[in-house]
Amino acid sequence: MDLREEIAKRSLKKRKKYHLTKGKIKGDRILELGCSAAGLSKMLIQGKWLGLDLDKDVVRDYSRYLKMPGVVSKEKLPLKDDSFNTILMFDFLEHVDGDTELLRESARILKRGGTIIITTPRDENLFMTRIKNFIGLKKEAYGHKREGYSREKLVKMVEEAGFRVEEVNLYSGFFLEIMEAIQNLIYFKISKKKQRRAGNINPVEEEEIKKMEKLLSFYKLAYPLFLFADFLDRVLRTKKHAIFLRGTNM
């Protein structure tokens, strides 16, 4: 298991995305919008897989790491109609200016009956958002154009783009979000301050990736605390801070 995959498997939030997504990817032509660090992608990859991102550095690293093709694009997707069976959009929609246009483009290139899976932060005046802003993890640090979406707004946007919403789940409670904020703050402090689509949180260049070893050390030491945080969230039924949505192209 390589460094990125090990970190992805030790991240409870990524594991939740994995378990929510696994078994729901349809067909053999998959498009991932928003490449990021690709550890989660490697755990899910199947069929003919294509990655797309706004950032050429991210796409280059993604293609090299997964040995799968990648393209650079903004909201207007340089892809043919009815090209894919499944589109994955893990924490990407909040990064683009034209989010509604991206959803419409996704409907255009997705085959009828195809699946779209979206995860995004939840933005409903959450106390955790104020904590992140206070410690310096404002939306710009993540490369976000907006904090996130309410469940109602996201469902409405997806339906207006031409999808039927099949499933909406909320995940990642308050205490788990605190642990992730600490982890991101550590990486933010040790990373190079090069601004990208994904902000300063996700590594791309080789030097940055090597610094992930420090992050992995933190995960190994703090893993029991992550588990305890998730336990508290389940017992206390804390408010969830992320949205998982699955839809079908009409």
N, C-alpha and C positions, 0 to 999 in steps of 0.2 A: 504494500500500500504506500503510495507516495504522500508527500507532505500535504498537498492540498486536499486530497481525499481524506486523509486522517483528520485534518482540521474540520472538514465538512461533517465527518461522522461524529466528531466530538462536540459539534455545535448542536445543542438541543433544538434551536430554532430551525436550522437547516434539516435536522432529522424530522421535525414536524412537517416541513414542506415535502420532504421525501415520502413520508408515509401517506400524506394527503394526496400526493400525485401518483404514486406507484399503482400500476394496474389500470390507470385511467388514460394513458397515452395510447391513442388509436393509430393503426396503420403503420406504414413503413417509410413515410415521408414526413419528417418532423422539422419544424422551424423553431429555434429558440431566439426570441427577441430580447437582447440584453445579455451579453456573454459573461461578464463579470469574471470571477476567479476560476470558474468551471469545475470546482470540486463536486458540487451537487450534480452538475451535468454528467460527469463521468459515472456517477452512481446510477443515473437513469437512462443513459444513452442506448438507443436501439435504432435499427433500420438506417435509412439514409437521412443523416442529421446535418442541418445547416445552421450556423450561428450568424446573427446579425447584431451589430452595435453601432452607436454613433461615433465611437472612438477607434481610430485605425490601430493604435497600439494594443487596445484590448482585443480587437479582432485578430491581429497577428499572433498574439500570445495564445489566444483561445485555439486557433487553428493548429498551431505548433503542438500545443499540449494534448489536444484530443485527437489530432490527426484527422480532423474533419474540416471541410471548407467553411469559410466565413466571408461575409461581405460587410461593407461600411455603407450606412444609409441613414437618412433622417426619417421623418414621418411618411414620406412618399416611398413606398417599397419597390425596388427595382426587380420585381418578381411577377411571373405570369399569373393570370387568373386561375383559380382552382388547382393550385400547385401542391398543396399540403393536406395531410390528414389531421395533423395536430399542430397547434401553435402554443408554445410555452412562453410566458412572460413573467419571470420571477423578479419582482421588485424592480420593474423597468418603467412602467407607465408613468410613475411620478417623476421620472427623469426627463421626459420629453415635453417640449412646448405644446405641440399639437396632439394632445392625448386623444381627443375625439377623432381626429383625422387618422391616427394610427390604428384605432379600433376599426374604423371603416375600411382601411386598407387591409387589415387582418381578415375581415369578412370577405373581401374581394379575392384574396389569394388562397383562402381556405376552402376546401371542397364542401359542397352541400352535405350536411350531416357530420361534418368534421368537428373536432373538439378544440376549444380554446381554454387554457388554464392560466389564471392570473393570480399572482399574490401581490399585495401592496400594503404599506402601512395604513393604519386606520387613523383618521383625523376627525375627531369629534370632541375637541376641547379637552383633551386628555391631560391629566396632571403630569404624566411622564414626559410629555412634550415640553412642558415648562422646565422640568428638571434638566433635560438634555440641552435646552437652550442656555440654561444657567451655567452648565459646566463646559460650554463651548462646542457642543455637538449640535449646532444649528443645521438646518436643512442644507445649507451650502456645503457643509463638511461632507455630506453624503452625495452631493451633486444633484439634490432634489430641486425641482421647480416648484413643488408644493409639498406640504407636510404629508399628505396622503389623501384618503377619501373616506367619506362615511359609507356605510354599507348601502344605504338607500341611493346615494349618488352614483356609486360604482355600478350597481344593478341597472339603474336607469340609463347610464351611458352605454353599457354593454348591450342592453336591449335595443336602444335607439340605433346602434350600429348594425343591427340585423341578426343578433344572436338570441337564442332562448336560454335563459339562465336555468341550469339544472341543479346547481348545488352552491351554497354559500356557507362557509365555516369561518368562525373567528378563532384565532389561536394566539399564543404567546402572551401570558399574563404579566401583571405589573412587576413581580419580583424577578421573573426571567428577563424582562426588559431592562431592569436595573443591572443585572449581571452582564447583559450584552453591551450596555452603554459603557460599563467599566472596561470591557474587552476592547471596544472600539476606540475608547479614549487612549488606551495603552498603545494600540497600533497607530492611531493618529499622531501620537507623540514621537514614535520611533520611525515613522515613515517619512519619505521625502515629500516635501510640500508641493508636489506637482499636481496642478488641477486637471482632472479628467471628468469624463461623463459620470463616473461613479464616485467623484470626490476624492478624498484622501484615504478612504477606508479600505478599498480593495487594491492589492498589489498587482503589478503587471510586469515591470522590468525585473531582470534576474536579481539585481541587488535588493529590490524590494521583496521578492519572493524569499530570499535567504533570511530576511528579517522575520519572516513568518515563523521561523524556528522559535523565536522568543514568544510569539503568540501561542504556539503549540505548547510551550512550557507552561504558560499561564493556564491554558485549557486543562492540562494534565493536573496541575496543582488545584485548580478551582473547580474541577469537574464535580466533586461531591457537592459543592455549593450550588452549582447549576441545577443538579438533581433536587437539592433541597428547595431551591427557589421554585422549581416547577411543581414540587409537592405542595408547597404553600399556596401557589396559585390555584391548584386543583381543590385543596381543602377549603380555602377561603373564598373560592369562586371569584377571584379578582377579575376586573374588566380586561378583556382581551384587546391587544394592540395591533393585530395584523389580520388581514382578510384573505381568505382563499376562495376563489370563484371558479366554477367550471361551467362552460356554456357550450351550446351546439349551434353551428351555423345553419341558418334557415334558408 
